[in-house]
Structures are given as structure tokens and as C-alpha cells.
Amino acid sequence: MGISFYNSEGYKDPVPFEAINGIEREERKSNYRPLVYICSPYAGNEKWNTMKAREYSRFAVNMGVIPIAPHLLFPQFMDEATERELAMFMNMVLLGRCAELWVNVKSFIMSNHSLKVL
């Protein structure tokens, strides 16, 4: 809600306005948790990779961020064989909303602008 920039007599009174707004900004900052896209392998050993993605997501929560790990969610209702393009589109939309991308670098290499699982 904030405080008015004007006092009860209608005159500008910036000191309490700035003080209260500064406190409110700090409170919002302390509660702020950015979205972070978690990127790790899924294909291959799906059971192991799912467990690791859960661990990475838990680590992210402990680090004060909100993890987004679509490879934990999408396989529950989408078919990789027939809906891969749609899933990739949805991944890009989610990635665009995230403040950061966290990649398990032990599992990927970058080659010709595409990620490959080691």
C-alpha cells in the first residue's frame, strides 16, 4: 500500500515517503526468489537422471531460487517420440522467463551450438 508523498495538510513530505518505500523495497528483495532453469540429462538412464534432476532442483531451492526443471514434468504427460518439437518450444518459453540457466556441466558438451550428452 505504501505511504503518501504528501502530509495530512497536502504538502510534499518526501522523508517518510522515501523511508517507508525503502523498507518495503528491502522486504520485497528479501522475499524475492528468481526462476532458474535446471538443465540436466534425462535420456539414457531415466531413473538415475530423474533422481539427479531432483537433487539439482533441491539444491537450487536451498540456494534461494525457484527451480524450473521441465524434464521432470513434461515426460509425465508428453510423448518424446511424437511431441518433442512442442516440448522444445515449451522449454524455450520457460527458459525465457528464467533469470538464469543452470547446467550440469559434467554431463554436457557444447558442439556447433547444440548441447550433447556425454
Secondary structure, 3 states (H helix, E strand, C coil): CCCCCECCCCCECHHHHHHHHHHHHHHHHHHCCCEEEEECCCCCCHHHHHHHHHHHHHHHHHCCCEEECHHHHHHHCCCHHHHHHHHHHHHHHHHHHCCEEEECCCCEEEECCEEEEC
